[in-house]
Amino acid sequence: MQYTKQLILITLFLSTTLLAENDALKMIIEKVPMIKNINAKVTHVQIHHSLYQFKAQVMGPRPGVLEGFITKDFKNIVTGQGFDAQTGAQLSIPYDIDVAALKDLAAYTLGNGKDVYFLFTDPECPYCQRLEHKLTSIKKNVTLYVILYPLSFHKNAKSMSRYILNQQNNESRASAMKEIANKDTQYKSAKYSSMELNILNDKIEKSIQESNKIGINATPTILNAKGVKVSDIEVRN
């Protein structure tokens, strides 16, 4: 019993120490001139050998999310993707996600396996449409939850999203997405009652709000159930 109490105390001490070190790192990175000049708040830091990987929320004239790597002497910053030189795995900071909330917001699912993924997609996005053509066969062990995230600069994205969400079942919603990816324009002639329109718009806004809260800023984006960004190759044969 005494041993268990000591183990718990040691674990709590180590956790507190790691959190304090992480917070200290965030503050140091925020003071680096390039980061300071754009008024960015560092939200996540992860250690990779000789580099710190960071994610920051930019509060300056051009708000958004900045992700990159900074050397441990804090003299050099590299933005963009990074990879483990030995394994080729992408270095990624997990997003903070609410799995249950995302499942509820999903327009439809593909597959029914135990490994859960979330796809954030814009029906009008050409890259999303290209991915849609690849999602013809989902691995047996995968369930892919599709979250509609219409981007503000795509003028037809919300109309497309309403059309998809208004379909009667999971299969027809998935089919509607595929039709749109194949340049079908039935969404343009879709008619809704005032009540239907309010319900559909509410669903879309909730998806947008949750996606923004997570920090999604591009489509398509695929996350696993731990919030780690993955490539599309992991969810298809």
N, C-alpha and C positions, 0 to 999 in steps of 0.2 A: 504493500500500500504506500509506504514511504517512498519507494523507488518510483512508483507511478506519479506521485505528486511532484517529485523532483524532475521527472521527464517532462511533465506538463509545464512546469515553470521554465525549464530550459527552452522548450519549444516556443513559449510565449516571448521569452527574452530575445531569441534569435529572430522571430517574426517582427518584433518591434524594432530591432536593430536594422534589419533589412529595409523596413519601411522608411526609417529615418534616413538611411543612406540613399534610398531612392529619391526621397523628397529633396535631399541636399543636392543630388545630381541634377534634378529638374531645375533648381534655382541657379546652379552654376551655368547650365546650358542657356537659360533665359537671359543671362548677363552677357553672353557672347554677342559682340556688336551686330552681326547679321540678324540674329534672332531678336535682339532688343530693338533694332531699328524698324522692324515690321510689327512690333508690339504683339509678340506671340507668347502664349502661355503653354508650357510643355505639360502634356497630360500623361504621357507614358515614356518610360525609359527601359531599355533592355540591353544587357551586356552581351557582346559577341567578341570574345578574345581581345583584339586591340581596338575595337570600336564600340561606341555606344549608339544603339539605334533609338531614335526618338520620334515621337508624334507630337505635334503642337497645333493649337488652335490659334490662327492668326486673327488678331483683333484690329489690325491697321486698315488703311484705305481699301485694300483688296482682301476682305475676310475669306477664310477658308481653312483647309487643313494642310499642314506641311509635314511631310514624312521624309526622313533621311537618316544619315549616319554622320557622326562627328568623331574625330580621332580623340584618343584619351588625353592628348595635350590641349584639346579644345581649339586647335589652330586651323583645322580643315573640316569642311562640311561637304558631303556628297548627298544629293537628293536622288530619289528614284529607287528602283529595286536593287536588292542585294541577295547574293546567293552563297551558300556554304561551298567553299572550293573543293571539299572532299566528296560531299554527297550530291551536290547540285540542288539541294533543297532551297526553296526561297526563304529568306529571313523575313519574318513577319511578326508584327506586334498584334496580338489578338484584340479584336473589337469587343467592347462591353455590350453583350447582347442579352435580351430577355427571350429565351427560347420559346416559352409558352406564348408570349405576345406575338412573336413572329409567326408561329404556327397558326394563330387565330387570324392574322392579317393576310395570310397566303391566299392568292386568288385561286390556286389549284396546286396539286402535287403531281409529280411524276415518279413512278416506282413505288415500292412498298417495303424496302429493306430496313435494316436496323441502323445503318449509318446515315445520319441526318445532315443535310446541307441546305443552305438558303441561297437562292438566286435573286438578286435585285436587278430588275430588268425594265427597260423602257421600250414599249412596243414599236416606237418610231425610230429608235436608235439603230443605225445600220450594223453596228457591231453586235448588238443584241439579236438582230435578225439573223446574222451570220451564225451566231451560237445556236439559235433555234434550229437551224438546219442540221446541226451536229447532234442535237438531243433526240435522235430518233430511237436510240436504244439505251436505256438506263441500266447500269449494272444491277444484278439481282439483290445485292446487299445495300442498295442506296434508296433513300427517299429524298427527293428534291422538292423543297417548298419554294414556290415561285411568288415573289413579292413584287407587285407592280410599283414602279418608281418613275412616273413620267417627269422628265426634266422640263424646266420652265421654258427653255428655248426651242422645244419641239412643239409646234403649234397644234399638231393632231394627236399628241400623245395621250391627253386626257380623254379625248373622244374615243380613241382606240381602247383605252383602259375601261371606260364605261361599257363599251360593247362587249369586251371580254367578261367583265364581272356580271353582266346581265344575263349571261347564258345559264341554263337551268341546272347543270351538274358539272362535276369535276372534268369529265371527259370532253364535254362540249366547250368548256372554257379553255382547256389546253388546245383543242382543235381550232378555236377562234384565234388564239395567239399564233398558231402555225399558219393559218390562212392569211393573217395580216403580214407575217414575215414573207409570205409568197405574193405580196402586193395586192391582195384582195381588198376592195374598198366598200364592202357592205356596211362597215361602221358609219359611213357618211350618211346613210339613209335611215339609220336606226332612230326610232321614236320612243320617247319615254313620257310617262305621266309625271306630274310635278313631284309626287311622292317618290316615284322610282328615281327620278333625277337627284333628289335630295339624299336618298339612301346611298346611291352610287357615288356621288361626290363626297359624302361623308367617309365612305370606305377608302376612297383615293387619298383624301386629306390625312386620314389616320396612318396610312402606309407611308406617305411623304414625311409626316412628322416623326414617326418612329425611325425611318431611314436617316433623317437629318440628325436625330438624337444620337444614333449610333456613330455617325460620322461618315456615312456613305457619300461619296462625292463623284462617283463615276459609275457608268453602266457599260457592260454587265459586270457585276461583282458577285463572287461566290464565296460564302463563308461556311466553315464546318460548324458543328454544334458547340465548339469551344471558342468560336469567334475568330478563328484563324482564316485569313484569305487563302484560297486555293485556286489552282488553275482548272479550266474546264475539262482537262484530260482526266481528272480524277472522278468525274461523274458520267463517263461514257465508256463504252467498250472500245 
